[in-house]
Every structure is written in structure tokens, then in C-alpha cells.
Amino acid sequence: MPQVSVTKRASRSAKLVTQSLRTQVTTLGTTLGLFWMTFVVNSMLGGALFQFGIVPRNTTGLRGMLFAPFLHGNLNHLVANTIPFVALGWMVMLRDARLFFPVTLFSMLGAGLVAWTLGAPGSVHIGASGVVFGYLGFLLLAGVYTRSFWSIVLSIATAATWGGLMLGMAPGTAGVSWQAHVGGFIGGVFAARWFRGR
């Protein structure tokens, strides 16, 4: 009798893990699909969609907070954002899959607001790197705010593996929106504090 109970519990656990992995793959895959599809469409339109990026201190440019993460200047830009987006996005879901979309939203808003406020006049800010930095900020601080063992382990693993990304928040590199990076990071930190109860 006990053996049957253990087997059933193991079966349920395996099913839950499988469902969780399927959800994570579907979520990340769908989002990446949108990134790449937008890139293809924008290339066919000769870059016409870049107008939907973040344009600093322009009221219309505020819409870029929603659209900019899906726009990329070239293939290298897209690939450079794809890898950390998948890795860090998956780590956010390991922390708590329910927080993936809220953390993404906090990151988008943070990146958009800082880029819109501090960006150079006439510039257009695009790309998912602000969201990536939001994930980084969330993962680094989640352990500090929740003080749970596994969150701390995840924060340490993030720092060891992706801590070097923080150099991207330093001003000075041409063509890189350090403003969006800083804003996204702040948005991620704010999300870590906001959802510390989870």
C-alpha cells in the first residue's frame, strides 16, 4: 500500500514538472517568435517599424515602452539579445513562473521611462536589452529581499554567470542605450522588492 502511494506521488510530481517545463518553453518560445517575426517584417518594410521605438521627450515616443523590446536594428542585435533573454527569462521562471510577465512589464516600463527621460534628443531606443537588464536586476535582488535559501542560491548563480552584463549600464558605448539598461535594471529591482512576499 505505501509503495503505491509513493508511486502515485512520484507520478504526480513528474507530471507537474513536465507541465511546468512545457509552459516555460511555450512562453519563451512565443516571445522569441514575436521578436524574430517582427525583425523579419521590419526588414521587409525597410525599417518602417523603427518609428515605434522610444523617442526621448516626445509624447508619441512613449508608445515605444510597449513596442521597443520587439524591435532590433540588425541580426547581430537580435541574436545578442536572444541568448540572455532566454537564459535570464528562464531563471526568472525558475524563481516563480507566475512572476515572468509582471517582471517583464516592470522592466519594460523602467527601461522605457529612463530612456525617454534621459535619452539624447532625436534618438530612437529599441531592443529587448532593457528587459534583459530587468531580469538581471530582479534575479540579483530577489534573494536579498526574500531571504529564502533557493532565491539566494539563484541570485549568486546569476551574479556569477551574468554579472558582467552590468558593465552595459555604463555610459559611453556608441549605439548602446545605457539609459534603457539602467531603467530596466531599476524596474527589475523594484519588481524584486514588490513581489518579495512570493
Helices and strands as residue ranges (DSSP letters): H 2-44, G 48-52, G 59-63, H 64-67, G 68-70, H 75-96, G 97-99, H 100-118, H 129-146, H 149-162, G 163-169, H 178-194
